[in-house]
Amino acid sequence: MAHETIECTLLLGVDYLDFGEYAVAEQAGGRSACAISVGMDARTRSSAFKGDHEVPNEDAVLVIDEGSRTLLAVADAHYGHEASHVLLERLADIDRVPHNVLELVDALRTIASVRKNASDAANGGEEADENASAPRSASPGSPSETTLLVAVVDREAQRCFGVCYGDSTLVVAGDPRHPPIPRHSRPQIYVTPEDPVTLHPARAVEFDLAVPQGALVVVFTDGVDECCYRDPARSIQAPDLEGIAREHATVEDFVASLTEAALCGVRGNPGGEDNIAVAATCV
């Protein structure tokens, strides 16, 4: 059976380095959108964890739409942008949106094996396959590691499934049964394409939840819920997110407004103290 047309948007932090600004993009007739920002100020505590001060934005965000399914992914790297950028570049090359968590895990294994094959070829090992060329952002030997959250929304089944490594977050806005709070645990686990073992599914937190028609599935890095760095209580919380969702009729406007709130801060508190990556889709 022929696959349906795929629409894909990938935003990499290395391309968005202007403090106080953000980029937003929408696709699939406006049902999905994403945004990215380096943050508001270079002089914050988060800068101590940057691997290269020439590339202070180490986040990345990906949205893929295919038929009734949408894949959302965010990655928040530390000690260099390479891990988040390489992993989402690889994920952007998949030829179909996974139908279940097993297919998603297989896709992540493919990402890891492709990266390993590319390294083997570079080191004189067996020849890499034709798709294994290193991404422009790759830097073998980099100490970079990253969170990784990948969610797939299946509108026909009205479900959302996925995996999470680290402290990036998925919430659902507009679900009358649940407030927009994290729907999965967020252990301090990080991954890197330099070590495929880090992507082993046993290390991931899996989730599978029902999502009602009309709700927004939202994923983001901790530049949102810790926009006041390392201080969630002074950052965007569920009531703030609910209010933003109620105020905006389109997914693009919601994503833009959420990013602006993370940049500027909420309830009079500082914001924009870390990189920001957001993606959302309407069920």
Accessible surface in RSA format (square Angstrom, percent):
REM  Atomic radii and reference values for relative SASA: ProtOr
REM  Chains: A
REM  Algorithm: Lee & Richards
REM  Probe-radius: 1.40
REM  Slices: 20
REM RES _ NUM      All-atoms   Total-Side   Main-Chain    Non-polar    All polar
REM                ABS   REL    ABS   REL    ABS   REL    ABS   REL    ABS   REL
RES MET A   1   230.53 119.4 151.09 100.0  79.44 189.1 124.97 106.2 105.56 139.8
RES ALA A   2    95.28  87.6  63.98  98.7  31.30  71.2  74.88 105.4  20.40  54.0
RES HIS A   3    95.76  52.3  65.60  45.6  30.16  77.2  46.34  47.8  49.42  57.5
RES GLU A   4   109.19  62.7  97.40  73.7  11.79  28.1  42.46  82.1  66.73  54.5
RES THR A   5   117.72  83.7  96.21  97.5  21.51  51.3  67.79  91.1  49.92  75.5
RES ILE A   6    58.55  33.3  32.97  24.6  25.58  61.6  32.97  23.7  25.58  69.4
RES GLU A   7    76.88  44.1  72.78  55.1   4.10   9.8  28.46  55.1  48.41  39.5
RES CYS A   8    61.14  46.2  26.69  29.8  34.45  81.0  17.90  45.4  43.24  46.6
RES THR A   9    25.16  17.9  21.84  22.1   3.32   7.9  14.82  19.9  10.34  15.6
RES LEU A  10    54.81  30.5  28.68  20.5  26.13  65.7  28.68  20.1  26.13  70.3
RES LEU A  11    15.32   8.5  14.57  10.4   0.76   1.9  15.32  10.8   0.00   0.0
RES LEU A  12     6.77   3.8   6.40   4.6   0.37   0.9   6.40   4.5   0.37   1.0
RES GLY A  13     0.00   0.0   0.00   N/A   0.00   0.0   0.00   0.0   0.00   0.0
RES VAL A  14    35.84  23.6  27.21  24.6   8.63  20.8  27.21  23.6   8.63  23.4
RES ASP A  15    80.45  56.4  50.28  50.0  30.17  71.3  21.99  51.8  58.46  58.3
RES TYR A  16    68.58  32.0  63.23  36.0   5.36  13.9  40.32  30.3  28.27  34.8
RES LEU A  17    62.16  34.6  48.44  34.7  13.72  34.5  48.44  34.0  13.72  36.9
RES ASP A  18    94.86  66.4  87.73  87.3   7.14  16.9  16.99  40.0  77.87  77.7
RES PHE A  19    74.63  37.3  49.13  30.4  25.50  66.4  49.32  29.9  25.31  72.4
RES GLY A  20    32.84  40.5   0.00   N/A  32.84  40.5   9.18  25.2  23.66  53.0
RES GLU A  21   105.81  60.7 100.23  75.8   5.58  13.3  35.62  68.9  70.19  57.3
RES TYR A  22    68.61  32.0  37.83  21.5  30.78  80.1  29.97  22.5  38.64  47.6
RES ALA A  23    24.96  22.9  19.33  29.8   5.63  12.8  24.83  35.0   0.13   0.4
RES VAL A  24    51.12  33.6  26.69  24.2  24.42  58.9  26.96  23.4  24.16  65.5
RES ALA A  25    29.34  27.0  23.32  36.0   6.03  13.7  28.67  40.4   0.67   1.8
RES GLU A  26    79.29  45.5  58.69  44.4  20.59  49.0  12.82  24.8  66.47  54.3
RES GLN A  27    15.27   8.5   9.04   6.6   6.23  14.8  14.04  29.9   1.23   0.9
RES ALA A  28    22.58  20.8   6.50  10.0  16.07  36.6  12.49  17.6  10.08  26.7
RES GLY A  29    90.87 112.1   0.00   N/A  90.87 112.1  45.85 125.8  45.03 100.8
RES GLY A  30    24.71  30.5   0.00   N/A  24.71  30.5  18.45  50.6   6.27  14.0
RES ARG A  31    59.75  25.1  54.33  27.7   5.41  12.9  34.00  46.5  25.74  15.6
RES SER A  32     0.00   0.0   0.00   0.0   0.00   0.0   0.00   0.0   0.00   0.0
RES ALA A  33     1.26   1.2   0.00   0.0   1.26   2.9   1.26   1.8   0.00   0.0
RES CYS A  34     0.71   0.5   0.71   0.8   0.00   0.0   0.00   0.0   0.71   0.8
RES ALA A  35     0.00   0.0   0.00   0.0   0.00   0.0   0.00   0.0   0.00   0.0
RES ILE A  36     0.00   0.0   0.00   0.0   0.00   0.0   0.00   0.0   0.00   0.0
RES SER A  37     0.70   0.6   0.00   0.0   0.70   1.6   0.70   1.5   0.00   0.0
RES VAL A  38     4.85   3.2   0.71   0.6   4.14  10.0   0.71   0.6   4.14  11.2
RES GLY A  39     0.74   0.9   0.00   N/A   0.74   0.9   0.74   2.0   0.00   0.0
RES MET A  40    77.74  40.3  65.59  43.4  12.15  28.9  45.84  39.0  31.90  42.3
RES ASP A  41    54.76  38.4  47.28  47.1   7.48  17.7  17.47  41.1  37.30  37.2
RES ALA A  42    54.02  49.7  41.27  63.7  12.74  29.0  44.60  62.8   9.42  24.9
RES ARG A  43   210.07  88.2 179.71  91.6  30.36  72.3  83.83 114.6 126.25  76.5
RES THR A  44    24.20  17.2  10.33  10.5  13.87  33.1  17.48  23.5   6.72  10.2
RES ARG A  45   155.93  65.5 143.79  73.3  12.13  28.9  76.87 105.1  79.06  47.9
RES SER A  46     7.47   6.3   6.59   8.8   0.89   2.0   2.65   5.6   4.83   6.8
RES SER A  47    30.36  25.7  29.97  40.0   0.40   0.9  10.77  22.9  19.59  27.5
RES ALA A  48    82.40  75.8  46.22  71.3  36.18  82.3  57.69  81.2  24.70  65.4
RES PHE A  49    70.11  35.1  70.09  43.4   0.02   0.0  70.11  42.5   0.00   0.0
RES LYS A  50    27.11  13.2  14.09   8.6  13.02  31.0   7.17   6.5  19.94  21.2
RES GLY A  51    47.72  58.9   0.00   N/A  47.72  58.9  13.22  36.3  34.50  77.3
RES ASP A  52    59.82  41.9  55.12  54.9   4.70  11.1  22.08  52.0  37.74  37.6
RES HIS A  53   128.61  70.3 108.05  75.1  20.57  52.6  72.53  74.8  56.08  65.3
RES GLU A  54   141.32  81.1 128.22  97.0  13.10  31.2  50.33  97.4  90.99  74.3
RES VAL A  55    17.63  11.6  17.13  15.5   0.50   1.2  17.13  14.9   0.50   1.3
RES PRO A  56    21.21  15.5  21.02  19.2   0.19   0.7  21.02  17.4   0.19   1.2
RES ASN A  57     0.00   0.0   0.00   0.0   0.00   0.0   0.00   0.0   0.00   0.0
RES GLU A  58     1.43   0.8   1.43   1.1   0.00   0.0   0.00   0.0   1.43   1.2
RES ASP A  59     0.28   0.2   0.28   0.3   0.00   0.0   0.00   0.0   0.28   0.3
RES ALA A  60     0.00   0.0   0.00   0.0   0.00   0.0   0.00   0.0   0.00   0.0
RES VAL A  61     0.00   0.0   0.00   0.0   0.00   0.0   0.00   0.0   0.00   0.0
RES LEU A  62     0.00   0.0   0.00   0.0   0.00   0.0   0.00   0.0   0.00   0.0
RES VAL A  63     0.91   0.6   0.91   0.8   0.00   0.0   0.91   0.8   0.00   0.0
RES ILE A  64     0.92   0.5   0.92   0.7   0.00   0.0   0.92   0.7   0.00   0.0
RES ASP A  65     4.72   3.3   3.70   3.7   1.01   2.4   3.84   9.0   0.87   0.9
RES GLU A  66     5.59   3.2   4.71   3.6   0.88   2.1   1.73   3.4   3.86   3.2
RES GLY A  67    25.91  31.9   0.00   N/A  25.91  31.9  14.47  39.7  11.44  25.6
RES SER A  68    28.14  23.8  21.31  28.4   6.83  15.7  19.08  40.6   9.06  12.7
RES ARG A  69    27.16  11.4  27.16  13.8   0.00   0.0   0.38   0.5  26.78  16.2
RES THR A  70     0.00   0.0   0.00   0.0   0.00   0.0   0.00   0.0   0.00   0.0
RES LEU A  71     0.00   0.0   0.00   0.0   0.00   0.0   0.00   0.0   0.00   0.0
RES LEU A  72     0.00   0.0   0.00   0.0   0.00   0.0   0.00   0.0   0.00   0.0
RES ALA A  73     0.00   0.0   0.00   0.0   0.00   0.0   0.00   0.0   0.00   0.0
RES VAL A  74     0.00   0.0   0.00   0.0   0.00   0.0   0.00   0.0   0.00   0.0
RES ALA A  75     0.00   0.0   0.00   0.0   0.00   0.0   0.00   0.0   0.00   0.0
RES ASP A  76     6.39   4.5   6.39   6.4   0.00   0.0   0.51   1.2   5.88   5.9
RES ALA A  77     1.58   1.5   0.00   0.0   1.58   3.6   0.00   0.0   1.58   4.2
RES HIS A  78    38.89  21.3  38.72  26.9   0.17   0.4  22.97  23.7  15.92  18.5
RES TYR A  79    95.29  44.5  93.36  53.1   1.93   5.0  63.79  47.9  31.50  38.8
RES GLY A  80     4.27   5.3   0.00   N/A   4.27   5.3   4.27  11.7   0.00   0.0
RES HIS A  81    20.24  11.1  19.80  13.8   0.44   1.1  13.12  13.5   7.12   8.3
RES GLU A  82    28.61  16.4  28.61  21.6   0.00   0.0   5.61  10.8  23.00  18.8
RES ALA A  83     1.38   1.3   0.45   0.7   0.93   2.1   1.34   1.9   0.04   0.1
RES SER A  84     0.00   0.0   0.00   0.0   0.00   0.0   0.00   0.0   0.00   0.0
RES HIS A  85     0.00   0.0   0.00   0.0   0.00   0.0   0.00   0.0   0.00   0.0
RES VAL A  86     1.99   1.3   1.99   1.8   0.00   0.0   1.99   1.7   0.00   0.0
RES LEU A  87     1.86   1.0   1.45   1.0   0.41   1.0   1.45   1.0   0.41   1.1
RES LEU A  88     0.12   0.1   0.12   0.1   0.00   0.0   0.12   0.1   0.00   0.0
RES GLU A  89    23.99  13.8  20.20  15.3   3.79   9.0  12.17  23.5  11.82   9.7
RES ARG A  90    19.15   8.0  13.70   7.0   5.45  13.0   6.87   9.4  12.28   7.4
RES LEU A  91     0.50   0.3   0.50   0.4   0.00   0.0   0.50   0.3   0.00   0.0
RES ALA A  92    23.06  21.2   9.27  14.3  13.79  31.4   9.27  13.1  13.79  36.5
RES ASP A  93   114.39  80.1  87.15  86.7  27.23  64.4  30.45  71.7  83.93  83.7
RES ILE A  94    33.70  19.2  17.88  13.3  15.82  38.1  25.44  18.3   8.26  22.4
RES ASP A  95   102.02  71.5  89.42  89.0  12.59  29.8  40.72  95.8  61.30  61.1
RES ARG A  96    79.71  33.5  76.92  39.2   2.79   6.6  25.17  34.4  54.54  33.1
RES VAL A  97     0.00   0.0   0.00   0.0   0.00   0.0   0.00   0.0   0.00   0.0
RES PRO A  98     4.54   3.3   3.22   2.9   1.31   4.8   4.54   3.7   0.00   0.0
RES HIS A  99    75.95  41.5  62.39  43.4  13.56  34.7  44.70  46.1  31.25  36.4
RES ASN A 100    65.73  45.3  64.37  62.2   1.36   3.3  29.17  70.2  36.56  35.3
RES VAL A 101    36.87  24.3  34.80  31.5   2.07   5.0  34.80  30.2   2.07   5.6
RES LEU A 102   133.10  74.1 132.10  94.5   1.00   2.5 132.21  92.8   0.89   2.4
RES GLU A 103    58.76  33.7  54.60  41.3   4.16   9.9  29.87  57.8  28.89  23.6
RES LEU A 104     0.00   0.0   0.00   0.0   0.00   0.0   0.00   0.0   0.00   0.0
RES VAL A 105    12.03   7.9  11.88  10.8   0.16   0.4  11.91  10.4   0.12   0.3
RES ASP A 106    75.19  52.7  73.51  73.2   1.67   4.0  25.35  59.7  49.83  49.7
RES ALA A 107    15.59  14.3   8.89  13.7   6.70  15.2  14.77  20.8   0.83   2.2
RES LEU A 108     3.88   2.2   3.88   2.8   0.00   0.0   3.88   2.7   0.00   0.0
RES ARG A 109   125.34  52.6 119.59  61.0   5.75  13.7  48.60  66.4  76.75  46.5
RES THR A 110    76.31  54.3  73.56  74.6   2.75   6.5  50.87  68.3  25.44  38.5
RES ILE A 111     7.18   4.1   5.48   4.1   1.70   4.1   7.18   5.2   0.00   0.0
RES ALA A 112     6.27   5.8   6.25   9.6   0.02   0.0   6.27   8.8   0.00   0.0
RES SER A 113    52.39  44.3  48.86  65.2   3.53   8.1  39.65  84.4  12.74  17.8
RES VAL A 114    20.63  13.6  20.63  18.7   0.00   0.0  20.63  17.9   0.00   0.0
RES ARG A 115     5.05   2.1   5.05   2.6   0.00   0.0   0.62   0.9   4.42   2.7
RES LYS A 116   106.50  52.0 103.34  63.4   3.16   7.5  74.72  67.3  31.78  33.8
RES ASN A 117    44.48  30.7  44.43  42.9   0.04   0.1   2.33   5.6  42.14  40.7
RES ALA A 118    11.68  10.7   5.01   7.7   6.66  15.2   6.51   9.2   5.16  13.7
RES SER A 119    32.36  27.3  28.25  37.7   4.12   9.5  25.06  53.4   7.31  10.2
RES ASP A 120    39.88  27.9  38.18  38.0   1.70   4.0   7.51  17.7  32.38  32.3
RES ALA A 121    38.12  35.0  20.01  30.9  18.11  41.2  21.16  29.8  16.95  44.9
RES ALA A 122    86.41  79.5  42.79  66.0  43.62  99.2  55.85  78.6  30.56  81.0
RES ASN A 123   127.71  88.1  90.82  87.8  36.89  88.8  30.41  73.2  97.31  94.1
RES GLY A 124    69.49  85.7   0.00   N/A  69.49  85.7  36.14  99.2  33.35  74.7
RES GLY A 125    43.61  53.8   0.00   N/A  43.61  53.8  29.42  80.7  14.19  31.8
RES GLU A 126   132.54  76.1 113.94  86.2  18.60  44.3  47.16  91.2  85.38  69.7
RES GLU A 127   162.54  93.3 135.94 102.8  26.60  63.3  52.75 102.0 109.79  89.6
RES ALA A 128    25.55  23.5  11.27  17.4  14.28  32.5  11.68  16.5  13.87  36.7
RES ASP A 129    71.81  50.3  53.96  53.7  17.85  42.2  47.45 111.7  24.35  24.3
RES GLU A 130   165.74  95.2 124.04  93.8  41.70  99.3  55.86 108.0 109.88  89.7
RES ASN A 131   110.10  75.9  96.38  93.1  13.72  33.0  26.42  63.6  83.68  80.9
RES ALA A 132     2.44   2.2   0.09   0.1   2.35   5.4   0.53   0.7   1.91   5.1
RES SER A 133    88.07  74.4  71.05  94.8  17.03  39.2  52.54 111.9  35.53  49.8
RES ALA A 134    60.67  55.8  34.69  53.5  25.98  59.1  34.69  48.9  25.98  68.8
RES PRO A 135    23.44  17.1   6.42   5.9  17.01  61.8  18.87  15.6   4.57  28.4
RES ARG A 136   166.12  69.7 119.74  61.0  46.38 110.4  80.94 110.6  85.18  51.6
RES SER A 137    10.39   8.8   0.94   1.3   9.45  21.8   7.75  16.5   2.64   3.7
RES ALA A 138    21.14  19.4   1.09   1.7  20.05  45.6   1.13   1.6  20.01  53.0
RES SER A 139    47.91  40.5  42.38  56.6   5.53  12.7  13.61  29.0  34.31  48.1
RES PRO A 140    99.34  72.4  76.69  69.9  22.65  82.3  77.07  63.6  22.27 138.4
RES GLY A 141    64.98  80.1   0.00   N/A  64.98  80.1  36.81 101.0  28.17  63.1
RES SER A 142    18.97  16.0   5.75   7.7  13.21  30.4   9.48  20.2   9.48  13.3
RES PRO A 143   105.66  77.0  81.48  74.3  24.19  87.9  94.68  78.2  10.98  68.2
RES SER A 144     3.90   3.3   0.99   1.3   2.92   6.7   0.99   2.1   2.92   4.1
RES GLU A 145    58.51  33.6  58.51  44.3   0.00   0.0   5.93  11.5  52.59  42.9
RES THR A 146     0.00   0.0   0.00   0.0   0.00   0.0   0.00   0.0   0.00   0.0
RES THR A 147     0.00   0.0   0.00   0.0   0.00   0.0   0.00   0.0   0.00   0.0
RES LEU A 148     1.19   0.7   1.19   0.9   0.00   0.0   1.19   0.8   0.00   0.0
RES LEU A 149     0.00   0.0   0.00   0.0   0.00   0.0   0.00   0.0   0.00   0.0
RES VAL A 150     0.00   0.0   0.00   0.0   0.00   0.0   0.00   0.0   0.00   0.0
RES ALA A 151     0.00   0.0   0.00   0.0   0.00   0.0   0.00   0.0   0.00   0.0
RES VAL A 152     0.00   0.0   0.00   0.0   0.00   0.0   0.00   0.0   0.00   0.0
RES VAL A 153     0.00   0.0   0.00   0.0   0.00   0.0   0.00   0.0   0.00   0.0
RES ASP A 154    25.27  17.7  25.27  25.2   0.00   0.0   1.68   3.9  23.60  23.5
RES ARG A 155    40.69  17.1  31.26  15.9   9.43  22.5  29.71  40.6  10.97   6.7
RES GLU A 156   150.83  86.6 114.21  86.4  36.62  87.2  44.22  85.5 106.62  87.0
RES ALA A 157    58.01  53.3  31.17  48.1  26.84  61.0  42.21  59.4  15.80  41.9
RES GLN A 158    73.33  41.0  71.99  52.6   1.34   3.2  16.85  35.9  56.48  42.8
RES ARG A 159    92.68  38.9  92.68  47.2   0.00   0.0  37.32  51.0  55.37  33.6
RES CYS A 160     0.00   0.0   0.00   0.0   0.00   0.0   0.00   0.0   0.00   0.0
RES PHE A 161    13.35   6.7  13.35   8.3   0.00   0.0  13.35   8.1   0.00   0.0
RES GLY A 162     0.00   0.0   0.00   N/A   0.00   0.0   0.00   0.0   0.00   0.0
RES VAL A 163     0.86   0.6   0.86   0.8   0.00   0.0   0.86   0.7   0.00   0.0
RES CYS A 164     0.00   0.0   0.00   0.0   0.00   0.0   0.00   0.0   0.00   0.0
RES TYR A 165     1.93   0.9   1.85   1.1   0.08   0.2   0.08   0.1   1.85   2.3
RES GLY A 166     0.00   0.0   0.00   N/A   0.00   0.0   0.00   0.0   0.00   0.0
RES ASP A 167    27.64  19.4  26.78  26.7   0.86   2.0  10.62  25.0  17.02  17.0
RES SER A 168     0.23   0.2   0.20   0.3   0.03   0.1   0.03   0.1   0.20   0.3
RES THR A 169     0.77   0.5   0.77   0.8   0.00   0.0   0.45   0.6   0.32   0.5
RES LEU A 170     0.00   0.0   0.00   0.0   0.00   0.0   0.00   0.0   0.00   0.0
RES VAL A 171     2.23   1.5   2.23   2.0   0.00   0.0   2.23   1.9   0.00   0.0
RES VAL A 172     0.15   0.1   0.00   0.0   0.15   0.4   0.00   0.0   0.15   0.4
RES ALA A 173     1.84   1.7   0.53   0.8   1.31   3.0   0.76   1.1   1.08   2.9
RES GLY A 174    60.18  74.2   0.00   N/A  60.18  74.2  37.68 103.4  22.50  50.4
RES ASP A 175     7.38   5.2   0.00   0.0   7.38  17.4   0.39   0.9   6.99   7.0
RES PRO A 176   127.12  92.6  81.31  74.1  45.81 166.5  95.53  78.9  31.59 196.3
RES ARG A 177   138.12  58.0 106.40  54.2  31.72  75.5  70.83  96.8  67.29  40.8
RES HIS A 178    76.66  41.9  70.41  48.9   6.25  16.0  41.31  42.6  35.34  41.1
RES PRO A 179    65.43  47.7  61.77  56.3   3.65  13.3  64.26  53.1   1.17   7.3
RES PRO A 180     5.94   4.3   1.68   1.5   4.26  15.5   1.68   1.4   4.26  26.5
RES ILE A 181    82.78  47.1  81.98  61.1   0.79   1.9  82.78  59.6   0.00   0.0
RES PRO A 182    52.07  38.0  36.70  33.5  15.38  55.9  36.70  30.3  15.38  95.6
RES ARG A 183    52.62  22.1  29.14  14.9  23.47  55.9  11.70  16.0  40.92  24.8
RES HIS A 184    22.94  12.5   0.75   0.5  22.19  56.8  14.52  15.0   8.42   9.8
RES SER A 185    70.73  59.8  55.72  74.4  15.00  34.6  52.15 111.1  18.58  26.0
RES ARG A 186    85.83  36.0  64.09  32.7  21.75  51.8   7.78  10.6  78.05  47.3
RES PRO A 187    43.30  31.6  30.54  27.8  12.76  46.4  42.97  35.5   0.33   2.1
RES GLN A 188   123.24  68.9  95.03  69.5  28.21  67.2  59.36 126.4  63.88  48.4
RES ILE A 189    40.56  23.1  38.72  28.8   1.84   4.4  40.56  29.2   0.00   0.0
RES TYR A 190    49.77  23.2  41.72  23.7   8.05  20.9  30.07  22.6  19.70  24.3
RES VAL A 191     0.34   0.2   0.00   0.0   0.34   0.8   0.34   0.3   0.00   0.0
RES THR A 192    20.06  14.3  20.06  20.3   0.00   0.0  18.92  25.4   1.14   1.7
RES PRO A 193     7.41   5.4   4.72   4.3   2.69   9.8   4.72   3.9   2.69  16.7
RES GLU A 194    72.11  41.4  41.98  31.8  30.14  71.8  23.52  45.5  48.59  39.7
RES ASP A 195    61.57  43.1  60.42  60.1   1.15   2.7  18.34  43.2  43.23  43.1
RES PRO A 196    39.78  29.0  33.63  30.7   6.15  22.4  33.86  28.0   5.92  36.8
RES VAL A 197   106.42  70.0 101.72  92.1   4.69  11.3 106.42  92.5   0.00   0.0
RES THR A 198    21.11  15.0  20.70  21.0   0.41   1.0  21.11  28.4   0.00   0.0
RES LEU A 199     4.75   2.6   1.62   1.2   3.13   7.9   2.19   1.5   2.56   6.9
RES HIS A 200    93.64  51.2  88.58  61.6   5.06  12.9  65.98  68.0  27.65  32.2
RES PRO A 201    24.71  18.0  18.89  17.2   5.83  21.2  20.03  16.5   4.68  29.1
RES ALA A 202    87.12  80.1  46.00  71.0  41.12  93.5  58.88  82.9  28.24  74.8
RES ARG A 203    78.15  32.8  70.21  35.8   7.94  18.9  31.94  43.6  46.22  28.0
RES ALA A 204    16.54  15.2   0.27   0.4  16.27  37.0   0.40   0.6  16.14  42.8
RES VAL A 205    29.79  19.6  26.23  23.7   3.56   8.6  29.79  25.9   0.00   0.0
RES GLU A 206    96.27  55.3  70.80  53.6  25.46  60.6  24.25  46.9  72.01  58.8
RES PHE A 207    15.33   7.7   5.36   3.3   9.97  25.9  13.86   8.4   1.47   4.2
RES ASP A 208    92.02  64.5  64.51  64.2  27.51  65.0  25.96  61.1  66.06  65.9
RES LEU A 209    15.66   8.7  12.13   8.7   3.53   8.9  15.66  11.0   0.00   0.0
RES ALA A 210    38.39  35.3  32.85  50.7   5.54  12.6  32.85  46.3   5.54  14.7
RES VAL A 211     0.94   0.6   0.00   0.0   0.94   2.3   0.49   0.4   0.45   1.2
RES PRO A 212    30.00  21.9  25.89  23.6   4.11  14.9  30.00  24.8   0.00   0.0
RES GLN A 213   146.73  82.1 122.08  89.2  24.65  58.7  30.12  64.1 116.61  88.4
RES GLY A 214    51.73  63.8   0.00   N/A  51.73  63.8  28.67  78.7  23.06  51.6
RES ALA A 215     0.36   0.3   0.00   0.0   0.36   0.8   0.17   0.2   0.19   0.5
RES LEU A 216    22.23  12.4  22.03  15.8   0.20   0.5  22.03  15.5   0.20   0.5
RES VAL A 217     0.00   0.0   0.00   0.0   0.00   0.0   0.00   0.0   0.00   0.0
RES VAL A 218     0.00   0.0   0.00   0.0   0.00   0.0   0.00   0.0   0.00   0.0
RES VAL A 219     0.00   0.0   0.00   0.0   0.00   0.0   0.00   0.0   0.00   0.0
RES PHE A 220     6.50   3.3   6.50   4.0   0.00   0.0   6.50   3.9   0.00   0.0
RES THR A 221     0.30   0.2   0.10   0.1   0.20   0.5   0.30   0.4   0.00   0.0
RES ASP A 222    17.10  12.0  16.59  16.5   0.51   1.2   2.82   6.6  14.28  14.2
RES GLY A 223     0.17   0.2   0.00   N/A   0.17   0.2   0.00   0.0   0.17   0.4
RES VAL A 224     0.08   0.1   0.08   0.1   0.00   0.0   0.08   0.1   0.00   0.0
RES ASP A 225    23.56  16.5  23.28  23.2   0.28   0.7  14.86  35.0   8.70   8.7
RES GLU A 226    37.05  21.3  36.96  28.0   0.08   0.2   2.76   5.3  34.29  28.0
RES CYS A 227     0.03   0.0   0.00   0.0   0.03   0.1   0.03   0.1   0.00   0.0
RES CYS A 228     5.51   4.2   5.51   6.1   0.00   0.0   0.00   0.0   5.51   5.9
RES TYR A 229    14.60   6.8  13.79   7.8   0.81   2.1   8.57   6.4   6.03   7.4
RES ARG A 230   141.95  59.6 115.96  59.1  25.99  61.9  35.98  49.2 105.97  64.2
RES ASP A 231    40.02  28.0  38.08  37.9   1.94   4.6  10.85  25.5  29.17  29.1
RES PRO A 232    69.31  50.5  69.00  62.9   0.31   1.1  69.00  57.0   0.31   2.0
RES ALA A 233    69.87  64.2  55.98  86.4  13.89  31.6  56.67  79.8  13.20  35.0
RES ARG A 234   101.68  42.7 101.56  51.8   0.12   0.3  33.85  46.3  67.83  41.1
RES SER A 235     0.00   0.0   0.00   0.0   0.00   0.0   0.00   0.0   0.00   0.0
RES ILE A 236     6.44   3.7   1.67   1.2   4.77  11.5   1.67   1.2   4.77  13.0
RES GLN A 237    79.03  44.2  70.70  51.7   8.33  19.8  22.29  47.5  56.74  43.0
RES ALA A 238    20.15  18.5  12.90  19.9   7.25  16.5  13.28  18.7   6.88  18.2
RES PRO A 239    95.13  69.3  85.89  78.3   9.25  33.6  87.39  72.2   7.74  48.1
RES ASP A 240    29.27  20.5  19.78  19.7   9.49  22.4  10.65  25.1  18.62  18.6
RES LEU A 241     4.42   2.5   4.42   3.2   0.00   0.0   4.42   3.1   0.00   0.0
RES GLU A 242    61.08  35.1  59.10  44.7   1.98   4.7  10.67  20.6  50.41  41.2
RES GLY A 243    13.47  16.6   0.00   N/A  13.47  16.6  13.43  36.9   0.04   0.1
RES ILE A 244    16.60   9.4  16.00  11.9   0.59   1.4  16.00  11.5   0.59   1.6
RES ALA A 245    22.79  21.0  11.27  17.4  11.52  26.2  11.53  16.2  11.25  29.8
RES ARG A 246   186.17  78.2 148.63  75.8  37.54  89.4  78.33 107.1 107.84  65.4
RES GLU A 247   130.64  75.0  95.09  71.9  35.55  84.6  42.84  82.9  87.80  71.7
RES HIS A 248    57.74  31.6  42.22  29.3  15.51  39.7  35.36  36.4  22.38  26.0
RES ALA A 249   111.10 102.1  62.41  96.3  48.68 110.7  73.28 103.2  37.81 100.2
RES THR A 250    69.20  49.2  62.45  63.3   6.75  16.1  67.00  90.0   2.20   3.3
RES VAL A 251    10.55   6.9   8.93   8.1   1.62   3.9   9.41   8.2   1.14   3.1
RES GLU A 252    61.06  35.1  60.83  46.0   0.23   0.5   9.90  19.1  51.16  41.8
RES ASP A 253    69.14  48.4  66.84  66.5   2.29   5.4   6.49  15.3  62.64  62.5
RES PHE A 254     0.54   0.3   0.54   0.3   0.00   0.0   0.54   0.3   0.00   0.0
RES VAL A 255     0.00   0.0   0.00   0.0   0.00   0.0   0.00   0.0   0.00   0.0
RES ALA A 256    17.01  15.6  17.01  26.2   0.00   0.0  17.01  24.0   0.00   0.0
RES SER A 257    24.19  20.4  20.94  27.9   3.25   7.5   6.16  13.1  18.02  25.2
RES LEU A 258     0.00   0.0   0.00   0.0   0.00   0.0   0.00   0.0   0.00   0.0
RES THR A 259     0.00   0.0   0.00   0.0   0.00   0.0   0.00   0.0   0.00   0.0
RES GLU A 260    83.28  47.8  82.44  62.4   0.84   2.0  20.74  40.1  62.54  51.1
RES ALA A 261    19.32  17.8  11.90  18.4   7.42  16.9  18.83  26.5   0.49   1.3
RES ALA A 262     0.00   0.0   0.00   0.0   0.00   0.0   0.00   0.0   0.00   0.0
RES LEU A 263     6.17   3.4   5.25   3.8   0.93   2.3   5.25   3.7   0.93   2.5
RES CYS A 264    88.38  66.9  63.70  71.1  24.68  58.0  27.82  70.5  60.56  65.3
RES GLY A 265    16.44  20.3   0.00   N/A  16.44  20.3   0.61   1.7  15.83  35.4
RES VAL A 266    18.17  12.0  13.94  12.6   4.22  10.2  18.17  15.8   0.00   0.0
RES ARG A 267   130.17  54.7  81.97  41.8  48.20 114.8  84.29 115.2  45.88  27.8
RES GLY A 268    85.84 105.9   0.00   N/A  85.84 105.9  42.97 117.9  42.88  96.0
RES ASN A 269    29.11  20.1  23.66  22.9   5.45  13.1   0.86   2.1  28.25  27.3
RES PRO A 270    60.52  44.1  49.04  44.7  11.48  41.7  59.97  49.5   0.54   3.4
RES GLY A 271    10.70  13.2   0.00   N/A  10.70  13.2   0.00   0.0  10.70  24.0
RES GLY A 272     1.16   1.4   0.00   N/A   1.16   1.4   0.08   0.2   1.08   2.4
RES GLU A 273    39.50  22.7  38.59  29.2   0.91   2.2   6.25  12.1  33.25  27.1
RES ASP A 274    16.81  11.8  13.46  13.4   3.35   7.9   3.88   9.1  12.93  12.9
RES ASN A 275     4.25   2.9   3.22   3.1   1.03   2.5   0.33   0.8   3.93   3.8
RES ILE A 276     0.00   0.0   0.00   0.0   0.00   0.0   0.00   0.0   0.00   0.0
RES ALA A 277     0.00   0.0   0.00   0.0   0.00   0.0   0.00   0.0   0.00   0.0
RES VAL A 278     0.00   0.0   0.00   0.0   0.00   0.0   0.00   0.0   0.00   0.0
RES ALA A 279     0.00   0.0   0.00   0.0   0.00   0.0   0.00   0.0   0.00   0.0
RES ALA A 280     0.00   0.0   0.00   0.0   0.00   0.0   0.00   0.0   0.00   0.0
RES THR A 281     0.00   0.0   0.00   0.0   0.00   0.0   0.00   0.0   0.00   0.0
RES CYS A 282    41.38  31.3  39.11  43.6   2.28   5.4   5.79  14.7  35.60  38.4
RES VAL A 283    17.96  11.8   1.46   1.3  16.51  39.8   9.58   8.3   8.38  22.7
END  Absolute sums over single chains surface
CHAIN  1 A    11746.0       8909.4       2836.6       6047.6       5698.4
END  Absolute sums over all chains
TOTAL         11746.0       8909.4       2836.6       6047.6       5698.4
